[in-house]
Amino acid sequence: MDVVAALGLISSLVVVIFLLGRWQRRIDENQRDEVLATLYEAQERGTDRAVAQYPHIDIQSCIGCGSCIAACPEEQVIGLVGGVARVIHGSRCIGHALCADVCPVGAIEVGLGDTSHRDDIPLLDDRLQTSRPGVWIAGELGGLALIRIAIDQGVKSIGEIAADLSETSEPRIPSGTGRSEESPVDVLIVGAGPAGLAATLEAKKRGLSYRTIDREEIGGTVRKYPRRKLTIVGEVSLPLHGRVTQKEFVKEDLIDFWMKLIEKHEVLIETGVSLTGLEGELDCFVARTSHGDVHARRVVLTLGRRGAPRKLGVSGEEHEKVQYQLIDAASYRNEKVLIVGGGDSAIEAATGLADQSGNTVTLSYRRSDFFRLKARNRERIETYVKEKRVRVLFESKVERIDLDSVHLSVTREGVEKSVELANAYVFVFAGGEPPYVFLRGVGIRFGGEDLGAGEQPAAQRSKELGV
């Protein structure tokens, strides 16, 4: 090859490399612009702010490899901005922590951050003990809504209690209760969701005496999931069982798995029993329940954050056709159904019911747009609306529920009008009334409160709780 030809080839290669570089930069700029647009949209909607757990990213350590984005099963929680990972839709994070697991430089940690000023999260020490000595909290109530973490915390709380009890004197019997003949159990576990089940199994494994109660059925929040909902459990190990090799279950299979564990290990759980008050102190608590008093040396609260279903407060809500959870969508066919709410549970119920033959499904939501939805649920409801399988009434609210119809007020361009729909069933997904008032009433402190105020007297707590 002569010199002229060689120089021509080199010049051509330089031009190609230059053009490829410009092309790549244009792609990078487009991707950056898309991520920034998504971030601005999330900030406008408020979905950039986490509800509880979220990824804490050390931008000084982040190398911008994108492995965290690829690993996260919830879409657009994290995106690359300026060559580093940034939280985009923080509200979509449910604590899988897969992003932290795959980060090659350890730049991500999933947690709650500083909760000292969060008035919706109880103050816990590193042992999961609350501000009231002898009372522990495990699971969703502590702010981390993930089955794997709930199980770990249930086990940890019992381990800490077992260590405490090994160092304390014999249990004391509360005076003035009229039940002095009853010896207190080592631990009262309140709640039979993932954390409560794990705590109960661990208590039995360690030979502690226990009582486990739940106001509803075994399974906690999982029991309220829509039919056949896929549930991610992750890497967990259960007391008396060992490592759970299956990482994903549909709801019904997970409940069945738990029930078989309970039967196999002869675990006793009392359902339909509500905790109404808590008196006494370390080593001699008296728990007031709907089925009588329980004496306990320690207490573990594994309550959910949702609490009792939030009601609409409208005429006709007492009708049997009004329900607050969807158990079996396949049993509703050829029905006119109204869904109230705009969260993930409402969307999953609406689309699940729309999949059944003959159903006419309307969704009523008080806002002008969906606020905090998982990406797949947003895409799904948009598809169902486009295909006219679900009708969505934004800026609407239920005014009255009759036996065969429901009345709503709908606002359009600032004008409010009344709408009457033929109706057979109403499903309300308006969240729940969190048990914060109850917890504060029994002396448990939350972030931002005056920790020097001390506990309320037991008599005052009981009065506030109506005990």
DOLO-213213 format. One line per field, with one value per residue (C-alpha): residue in one letter; x, y, z. Coordinates in steps of 0.001 Angstrom, whole numbers, plus 500000, padded with zeros to 6 digits. Each point is the difference from the previous one (the first is absolute). Layout:
! residues N
residu <- A  ... .
xx <- X  ... .
yy <- Y  ... .
zz <- Z  ... .
This chain:
! residues 467
residu <- M  D  V  V  A  A  L  G  L  I  S  S  L  V  V  V  I  F  L  L  G  R  W  Q  R  R  I  D  E  N  Q  R  D  E  V  L  A  T  L  Y  E  A  Q  E  R  G  T  D  R  A  V  A  Q  Y  P  H  I  D  I  Q  S  C  I  G  C  G  S  C  I  A  A  C  P  E  E  Q  V  I  G  L  V  G  G  V  A  R  V  I  H  G  S  R  C  I  G  H  A  L  C  A  D  V  C  P  V  G  A  I  E  V  G  L  G  D  T  S  H  R  D  D  I  P  L  L  D  D  R  L  Q  T  S  R  P  G  V  W  I  A  G  E  L  G  G  L  A  L  I  R  I  A  I  D  Q  G  V  K  S  I  G  E  I  A  A  D  L  S  E  T  S  E  P  R  I  P  S  G  T  G  R  S  E  E  S  P  V  D  V  L  I  V  G  A  G  P  A  G  L  A  A  T  L  E  A  K  K  R  G  L  S  Y  R  T  I  D  R  E  E  I  G  G  T  V  R  K  Y  P  R  R  K  L  T  I  V  G  E  V  S  L  P  L  H  G  R  V  T  Q  K  E  F  V  K  E  D  L  I  D  F  W  M  K  L  I  E  K  H  E  V  L  I  E  T  G  V  S  L  T  G  L  E  G  E  L  D  C  F  V  A  R  T  S  H  G  D  V  H  A  R  R  V  V  L  T  L  G  R  R  G  A  P  R  K  L  G  V  S  G  E  E  H  E  K  V  Q  Y  Q  L  I  D  A  A  S  Y  R  N  E  K  V  L  I  V  G  G  G  D  S  A  I  E  A  A  T  G  L  A  D  Q  S  G  N  T  V  T  L  S  Y  R  R  S  D  F  F  R  L  K  A  R  N  R  E  R  I  E  T  Y  V  K  E  K  R  V  R  V  L  F  E  S  K  V  E  R  I  D  L  D  S  V  H  L  S  V  T  R  E  G  V  E  K  S  V  E  L  A  N  A  Y  V  F  V  F  A  G  G  E  P  P  Y  V  F  L  R  G  V  G  I  R  F  G  G  E  D  L  G  A  G  E  Q  P  A  A  Q  R  S  K  E  L  G  V .
xx <- 500000  501535  500213  497127  497625  501032  499374  496616  499051  501127  498002  496903  500410  500375  496793  498138  501238  499017  496501  499584  501026  497453  497333  500766  499988  496628  498627  501410  498503  496606  500071  501023  497193  497492  501163  499897  496493  498932  501599  498256  496699  500563  500799  496853  497851  501821  500982  503704  499514  500164  497124  502287  503127  502039  503522  502610  502579  503545  500586  503703  500408  497513  501719  496829  500010  496180  500001  497628  497482  500081  499567  497028  496658  498084  500389  501779  500740  503577  501368  503354  500309  503316  501759  498891  496982  497168  496706  497229  496769  500872  496397  500169  502782  498728  503365  501120  503579  501091  501575  502285  500799  501291  501802  503681  501321  497533  498599  496373  498304  496233  498494  497840  502615  499562  496640  500481  497520  497591  496722  498758  502848  500517  503396  501902  503458  502380  498369  496540  498808  497654  500233  497900  502336  498920  497974  501477  498819  500742  498904  498036  499127  503691  499921  501506  497252  501752  499280  503677  500744  496849  501067  503535  498707  497520  502832  502349  497473  499500  503757  500415  497166  501461  503328  498191  498039  503099  501409  496897  498455  496820  496885  497878  496225  498231  498122  496387  499039  497865  502000  502954  499761  501037  503700  501020  501188  503506  498745  496717  500162  497361  499457  500259  501458  503530  501709  497578  500227  503800  500034  497625  502107  503147  498362  499023  503477  501580  497587  498398  496408  497941  496581  499401  496823  498611  496756  499579  501239  503525  502048  499765  500212  500736  496539  498497  501874  497887  499466  503074  502185  503687  501838  503779  501393  503712  502795  498565  500497  497177  500423  499245  499937  503273  500734  497056  501240  497032  500371  496654  496503  496530  497996  498001  503089  501817  497069  499777  503740  499628  496961  501861  502900  497606  498386  503284  501579  496761  500162  497081  498653  496779  498100  497115  501675  500726  502458  498157  502493  503334  500734  502671  503732  503027  499516  496366  498004  496231  498686  496305  498433  496527  500174  501316  503338  503362  502931  503376  503618  500701  497867  500721  497735  499946  497026  499632  500135  496627  497893  496223  498644  499280  496313  498319  497558  497041  496410  499529  503570  498593  498534  501509  500930  502654  503325  503533  502012  499702  500468  498874  499611  498974  496798  498713  498561  497392  499954  500095  502886  501371  503586  500815  503649  503044  502818  501537  497410  497141  501600  500690  496413  498531  502023  499485  496239  500087  501621  496872  497288  497123  501152  499538  502755  500163  502785  499416  503026  499972  503166  500437  502562  501502  502599  502198  499688  502441  500985  498423  496694  499987  500647  497328  497245  500811  499607  496702  498627  501083  498320  496899  500197  500151  498394  501896  498277  502683  499116  497030  498698  497209  497032  497523  499727  496626  499186  500006  501931  502662  500005  503203  500974  502388  501869  500697  501795  499055  496348  498615  497194  498188  500287  497931  501330  498209  501980  500189  503287  502223  503633  501663  503802  500488  502838  499701  500001  503548  500260  502058  497471  499872  503795  500423  497268  502033  503125  501894  501805  500364  502546  499853  498324  501347  501791  500392  496275  499971  497237  496398  498553  498320  496630  500188  500998  497076  497595  501136  499609  496565  501110 .
yy <- 500000  503371  502964  501879  497028  499478  503647  499797  496950  501679  503122  497884  498218  503319  501244  496787  500186  503666  499272  497016  502203  502650  497320  498511  503428  500712  496706  500808  503490  498617  497429  502688  502268  497146  499249  503686  500325  496984  501490  503347  498190  497978  503194  501665  497046  499522  496414  500838  500068  496624  498803  497952  498184  501185  499689  502251  500626  501173  502069  500315  496226  499349  499119  500219  496398  499674  496560  501304  501081  496628  498097  501937  498230  503254  502244  503379  500070  500897  501663  501308  503799  501626  496655  499007  498170  502159  499136  500758  498449  499474  499168  496852  498470  497110  499028  497022  501319  498201  503279  499923  496326  500511  503340  499190  502837  499819  503456  499130  499196  499525  501261  502609  502665  502420  499221  502278  502482  497513  500162  496826  497692  498865  500644  496709  499232  497692  497048  500970  500954  502989  502929  497950  497431  496426  500796  499131  500812  497838  500157  502516  502222  500896  501474  497264  498326  496864  496387  499053  502842  499299  496374  501010  502546  497549  497537  502716  501396  496583  499455  503289  499136  496550  501634  502444  497308  497918  502859  501030  498704  497960  501627  502174  499762  503349  501095  501069  498126  497329  497401  499401  496251  500308  499792  502385  498612  500916  501904  501205  500326  502260  499379  496878  501384  499114  501632  498524  496513  500122  501266  497221  497287  501430  500130  496339  499094  501681  498400  503277  500033  502173  501100  501292  501905  501693  501883  498529  496891  498615  501669  503703  502401  497119  498581  503228  499781  499500  496429  498369  503058  499192  500492  500299  498417  500025  498240  499000  497397  499079  498581  496244  499835  501341  501671  500692  499143  501500  503777  500819  498781  500868  501157  496793  497778  502138  499866  496217  499672  501886  497992  496729  501281  500907  496554  498112  501727  500172  503746  501597  503279  501559  501870  502400  501431  503753  501806  502889  501228  499367  500669  499017  500029  497895  496376  500552  501407  499653  499999  500769  498080  499428  496496  500885  500962  498523  500223  500174  500754  501482  501144  499962  502116  498848  502079  501276  503696  500002  499269  499865  500754  503688  500480  502547  501242  500163  498849  496372  498922  497455  497919  496539  500747  502458  498240  501095  497217  497793  496338  498131  502060  496933  499660  503377  499698  501971  502593  503802  500846  503253  500208  502951  501014  500703  497953  496736  497894  501847  499629  496292  499441  501989  498218  496620  500480  501292  496712  498104  499493  502429  502421  503749  501636  503674  501484  503170  502024  503351  501343  501203  497307  496886  500981  497161  496921  497282  500442  496716  500925  503424  498412  497387  502412  502277  497006  498948  503553  500256  496679  501191  497093  502369  503418  502466  502994  502388  502789  498049  498854  497775  501888  497205  496234  498395  496319  500056  503184  502408  503812  501945  503626  500526  503236  500933  503261  501418  499044  497378  497747  496973  496584  496909  496573  496669  497929  496561  500280  502752  499284  502703  500286  503210  498767  499346  501804  499403  498880  503057  501378  496623  499725  503486  499181  497099  502140  499348  503034  501079  502219  503695  499477  501181  496936  501605  500100  496489  497427  500759  498408  496705  501298  502932  497719  497698  502917  501255  496518  499572  496958 .
zz <- 500000  498993  502346  498369  500355  503603  500845  498306  502067  503206  499115  499365  503337  501777  498399  500944  503597  500169  498661  502331  502914  499045  499562  503426  501631  498401  501364  503457  499868  498953  502802  502483  498808  500344  503566  500938  498549  502055  503125  499499  499458  503192  501944  498670  501057  503283  499185  500359  503765  501690  502162  502236  498823  497019  498554  501608  497272  500706  496859  500814  499739  497161  496697  497890  498810  500063  501648  502683  497370  498258  503288  501378  499297  500593  496966  500118  503710  498959  496861  498778  500093  499202  500045  503507  501412  501326  501685  497485  501334  503666  500873  497856  502079  502124  501433  497901  500396  496811  498889  503032  499454  496450  500438  499341  502168  502903  499276  500861  503274  500241  503229  501663  500522  502904  501647  503008  498516  498380  501898  498261  501053  503620  501541  500323  501285  498154  501798  498626  503488  500231  502404  502422  501576  499346  496870  496590  496479  496946  496391  497983  502947  500310  496493  497813  497989  498783  500954  500242  502413  502030  500482  500977  502500  501510  500622  501285  502490  501604  500121  501856  502382  500695  500885  502300  501779  500632  502048  501941  503197  500263  498523  502226  500217  499446  503093  500065  496854  501581  498026  502324  499543  496352  499199  497227  496679  498932  496972  498547  496213  498489  496301  497836  496798  498806  503000  502540  498496  499996  503587  501082  498339  501582  503443  499691  498756  503028  502444  501078  501172  497686  498862  496514  499199  496903  499565  496509  498201  499758  497289  500831  497071  497599  500704  498577  496698  496856  498846  498384  500646  499563  503298  500236  503159  499162  501843  503389  502677  502359  503514  500230  496204  498676  496687  497713  496526  498143  499672  498385  500859  498885  502990  500500  499857  502558  502427  499477  500681  503289  501083  499416  502121  502807  499883  499751  502988  502011  500337  501835  498614  501297  497278  500490  503116  500144  502249  501648  502588  501675  503654  502476  499436  499189  501153  500982  497107  499914  496448  499729  497135  498611  501528  503456  501547  499090  502417  498308  500829  496567  497048  496262  497800  496372  498933  496464  499175  498254  503039  499691  496500  499491  499279  497758  502605  497608  500184  499013  500768  502450  497139  499620  496398  501238  500589  500851  498417  496943  500829  496895  496839  497955  502011  498704  496487  498087  502766  500114  502324  501413  501289  502262  500253  497870  501499  498873  501832  498286  496552  500529  501142  497104  497323  501671  499990  496426  498984  501065  497373  499882  502702  499624  502057  500991  502106  502020  501143  501737  498319  496422  499217  501559  502564  501219  497835  499110  496371  498906  501663  498333  496603  500622  501009  497060  497684  501599  499727  496372  499254  501914  502411  502999  500265  502224  501598  501239  502443  501245  503361  501242  501427  500727  499585  499287  499648  496183  499235  501189  499824  499345  499550  497091  499295  496377  499175  503375  499703  502373  498879  501411  498373  500787  499036  500080  502449  501627  501970  501363  500895  502080  499948  501943  502191  503701  503306  501276  503636  500971  502497  501728  500137  501421  502494  501397  500368  496757  498629  496393  498286  500843  503375  503335  501329  503402  500572  501435  499780  500636  503124  499279  501180  497561  497130  500747  500118  496586  498528  501505  502016 .
